């Protein structure tokens, strides 16, 4: 995600990189932090806060949850679980 062309970044997430970073900074204290050891054991790797925000913004910009799961490497069951991405 960090290597996306600025035009592509804005097209996918509907915000530019600077705005994304501002949003991430503002919402980070409000996002539930998970036990990384448990997340690693259950799915292989924890989902970073940056990825969680990117998936949420992309979903709000009308992306299909199936496309998001494929694009970001997230299990379908994780997307809609009570402890999922969103």
N, C-alpha and C positions, 0 to 999 in steps of 0.2 A: 504494500500500500504506500509505503514511503517513497517508492520509486516511480509512482504513476506520474505521467505527464499532468501538469496543472489543469489542462482543459479536460482531460479524461477524469481526473479526480472530481472536479466540479460537476461533470456530467453524471457521474455515478452517484455521488452523495448529495448533490444539489447545494453544496457549500464549498467555498475554497478552502485550501489547506489551513490558512491562518484562522478562519472562522471555526473550522473543525477543532483546531488546537484550543481555541478559546472555550468552545462548548465542552470539550473534554476536561479542561481545567475546572470549569464551573460544576460539572455533574459528578466528577470523581468523588468528592466527599459524600455524595448521596447514593452512590452505587454500592450495593452489598458486595463486600469483599469476601471471597470464598476461601476455604481452606485449600491451598494449592496442592498439598499432598493428596487429599481426597480427589480433587479434580484430575490430577495426573494419573492416579490409580484407575479411575473410572473411564476416562476417555483417551488417555495417552498423553495429553498435554492440557494445561489449563487454558481457558479462553481469556485473552488479555482484555483489559478495559477498553483499550483502543479498538480492538476488533469488535467488542460488544457494541460500542457506540457506532462504529461504521456499519455494522449489520442493521442496527436499529434505524439509522438514518436512511440507509438504502431501502429498507422495508417500508418506511414511511413515504419514500419517494416512489412507491408503487411497484417494488420488486416482488416477484413471487417467492414465497418461502422455500420452494424447491430450488429455484435458481440460487438463492442465498446459501442454502446448505451446500450445494455443489461448488459455488464460487469460493466460499470461505472455509470449506472443509469441516462443516459442522454437521453432526448427526441430526437427522430429521426429528428424532425423539428429544434431543436437547433443545431444539428451537422452541417447541411448545411445552416443555416441561415446566413445572412450577419453579424450578431452580434454573431455568434455561437462559438463553442468551439475553432475552429482553427483560 
